[in-house]
Amino acid sequence: MTDPATPSAQPASVVRLDLPDAPGLVHRDVAANGARFHIAELGDGPLVLLLHGFPQFWWAWRHQLTALADAGFRAVAMDLRGVGGSDRTPRGYDPANLALDITGVIRSLGEPDAALVGHDLGGYLAWTAAAMRPKLVRRLAVSSMPHPRRWRSSMLADARQTAAQSHIWGFQRPWIPERRLTADDGAMVARLIQEWSGPQPPDEKVLETYRRAMCIPSTAHCSIEPYRWMVRSLARPDGIQFNRRMKRPVRVPTLHLHGSLDPVVRTRSAAGSGQYVEAPYRWRLFDGLGHFPHEEDPVAFSAELINWLKDPEPDR
């Protein structure tokens, strides 16, 4: 494993990876919401913006980038604030601001709107962006994450869901979680991905890529900050106000994807999210998959996503 202090472990070499099946892949930076964001872009057509979760970066969508581009879409995977090749700012990790990062990137790409596809934390932010800036979101697809209000109620009222996301409670300690994430060249990152995956976890080469990305200086801290806000704000005015804002229903067609073996987000927690959607809503449960269905079975995941994106009547 490369020492994160060496030049080969710096963002440009660790994050701006090529895809063997995508010679046309373009890496570039775009400005939005007062920060700079790294994106990986492939294909032409209607914009589909892909939002990664924890503990990953844009590369989590490598399979979907090529599949979407082949299907006639402009596929763009962005690194969230503080992760991958994007700016690591000292503040701005509350979900409302992170959602403005996403909608700002859509504008910076010169598009009137986008289909948002989010996994885990990226899914939480996709829900948020669709509620806050509905004119910029054409369709919404979320994997492995309930609606923010559903997440909040499950964490507070469902002891089994609270236990399933015990890592989030552990993140509330100062500095210790950052040290644990980067210890032994990011070994904890590999362990979490293995434990959260279904029967076929990623191979060592894939895990090493995520480990190296987490060891880029300040990434661990910035990756944890959104979860600190989510818990610490539960009883604070800003958190209560955000929860009220999320009462605004999602009014775009929504695809909700989930792995039946997800140990992080219980199926019953995710499945109740349809009550917040006043538009066509489709629930799809992937049997035998865990928390990362887009990587565990990329063919099935991509086919489900593309068929839904192309369906003119997604409520069927």
C-alpha positions, 0 to 999 in steps of 0.5 A: 500500500502506498504511503498517503504522504507520497506524491503517488497518493495525492488527489490527482493520481489517486482520484483521476483514474482511467476506466479501461472500457471508457477511453473517452472519459474526461476528468475536470473541475467545475465551480459551484456554491463557492467551491471546486468539484471534481467530476468524471464525465462520459457520453452525450445526451440528457444529464445523469448526475451520480452521487457517491456515498461513504466511504467511497468517491466518484469511482464507485459509479465506474460501471454505471458511467459506461452503461449510461453513456452507451445508453445515450446519456451524459453521465457525470459522477462528482466527488462530494465536498471534501472527498476525492478531487473536490475542495476540502473546505472547513465548513459547509457539510450540512445537507442543505449546503451539500445539496446546493453543491449538487444543484450548483454543479448541474448549473455549471455543466450548462444543463437545465436539469438532471436525473440524480442518482445517489447512493448512501449519503449521496442518496440522502443529498439527492432526496434533499436536492429534489425537495429544495430545488425541484426545477433542477431535478428531472428524475430521482433514483436513490439506492440504500438510503431512506428519505431524510425524514424517514431516516430520522424517525428510524434512527430515533424510534427503531432500535435495530436501525440504530444498531445497524448504523452504530458507526454513525454514533461512533463518528460523534467523537472528536478526531478518533474516527478520523484516526481509525479510518486512516490507520494502517493505510485505510484498513477500516475502509476495506473492512466496512465495505466488506462487512456491508456488502453481500455474499460477493464483496469487492476484490482487494484491488478495488478495496485498495483504491478506496483505502488510498482515496480515504488516506488523502489528507483531510478526507477522513475528517470531511467524510465524517462531518455530514454524519456529525451534523445529522446526529448533533442537529437532531435537537438543534434549531437548524436540524429541526428546521431542516426536518421541516423543510423536508416535509415538502414532497418530492414531485418528480418520478422516483426510483428507490433501489435497495439490497435485501441483505443491506446490513446498514439500512434495514429494508423496512426503514428504506421502504417507508420513503414512498410517503414523501413522494407525490409522483410516480414511485417505483420500489426495487429490491435486489435479492441477495445484495448488500449495501452496494448493489451498484457494485455488487451486481452492476449489470442488474443495477444499470439495467434497472436504472436505464430502463427506468430512465428511458420509460416514458411512463415510470409509474407502471 
